[in-house]
Amino acid sequence: MDRTFQHDTNAGTALTRRPQWQALLRHAQGTGDRSLRELFAADPHRGERLAAEAAGLYLDYSKQRVGDDTLRLLRELADACGLRARIDAMFAGEPINATEGRAALHVALRAPPGERIEVDGHDVVPDVHAVLTRMAAFADQVRDGRWVGHTGQRIRTVVNIGIGGSDLGPTMAYEALRHYSQRDLAFRFVSNVDPADFLEATRDLDPAQTLFIVCSKTFTTQETLANAHAARAWCLAALHDEAAVARHFVAVSTNADGVRAFGIDPGNMFGFWDWVGGRYSMDSAIGLSTMIAIGPARFREMLAGFHAMDVHFRDAPFDRNLPVLMGLLGIWNNNFLGAATVAVLPYAQYLGRFPAYLQQLAMESNGKHVTLDGRRVEVHTGPIHWGEPGTNGQHSFYQLLHQGTRLVPCDFIGFCQPLDPGNAQHDLLMANLFAQGEALAFGKSAQQVRAEGTAEALVPHRVFEGNRPSSTILADRLTPHSLGALVALYEHSVFVQGAIWNIDSFDQWGVELGKQLAKTTEAELATAAPQLQHDSSTNALIRHYRERRGP
Ligand code: F6P
């Protein structure tokens, strides 16, 4: 069948020629000097009014530099860009990943049994649940010790080998949900082709008690295959029997032939589908390590959190729709206020890998320079996402957030209850989160600084200009459900932005050139061939490396 995505919006119209875009430009010029102080002074209820709640998440966007007029114009832009049709197309399994001719149907991974979602006329929901059932049976066996290694010993450590979406989701989710994990099982994650990663992850492990999960959608990824081969050699060096592979290796992939060729029995493979993008796969079988860590019931709670946000995104009107609001605010900050980055600041140590996870989600999705029809985009697309958990960042880069010359919109993420009930230190953590948003928005004027008795020469140094936008996302507790809802919130807000820019948020051609060049270069490093065909810089670097690398 023709897998070309068709939608009935006027996608060919250049974004910047749309009257709605022009109206936003005029609006940005006209309201440029309207500060957050003024916006709050003009509306005593702004803090409650510019907030919305769904799937257990509370989003306060009142500290964004927008008025009701801005929000209306942004929604008009979304309408003009056909956002509603795009959302419907995604949920309907249409091939919205146009350059690869595929659906982007991660929402089907968390659809409850009985819901019907079709790809090319085939209902995929029963397939999803069949894999979840197999995963649950396997996870239970590992958790309760029925799955033993080749010598009959219990598995004590699970090592996930994968990279990109086959690593960041599992790593982030394990860290985030560690509180719920089975503590007599350890989890390690190996991604980097740097051999140090594998060496350090395994140096204190007993192969007889170690299970490797090799995660790769394609099962062709250089780094993952190199690490999987290293793992196989490490395992067999100790266990001396090829048959051990069957007890110590399982695979998660869409490529059964590749898995078989590696030597893993496809009976020990958990599958997924080409309509799941790598960076949208943590809730597929790629989440097997998460399921082993927290158990099948809690994994299903996480899926329910994802699903609750999916339903909200699909059904809620745009003015109360969290992913739509977040996506449009991102467009405003990026394209109309000129902010090139977004700082993601979770006030939760368990969310330490969440910014890295979002980097792939947002930047691999929306780091694109052409529109769906192949024309150069005229505006900046995906902003750079970065961040660290609070309060650590406060003692390093927040200086720039408060007093630097660049505008850096911030997403603060926090939880109302600690996972360790009654721990008063949690109030201290949250006090810091609230203080940062307030300080960024309202700053401290020269007048206030002087009133504190500051010497005149120091006044300019101690002024906080304020007017720096942020959003705050609160959930009651960090649970599998709230994590699922949070990830889905970001997935869909990234999608909203891609729809406005009219780009393909689901391909990643930009990673290919480096992969190709690395292959050629690897061969050159192996052979000491005198003829190097690169530019003079790369040739000189390779020669320098060859001379110095040692035996
Ligand atoms: O190189 C980028 C990428 O394709 C990501 O999109 C993906 O998550 C990662 O590599 C890993 O791919 P795979 O799961 O096929 O090994």
Boltz pocket constraint, residues with backbone or C-beta under 6 A from the ligand:
constraints:
  - pocket:
      binder: B
      contacts: [[A, 163], [A, 164], [A, 165], [A, 166], [A, 215], [A, 216], [A, 217], [A, 218], [A, 219], [A, 220], [A, 221], [A, 224], [A, 278], [A, 279], [A, 364], [A, 508], [A, 511]]
      max_distance: 6.0
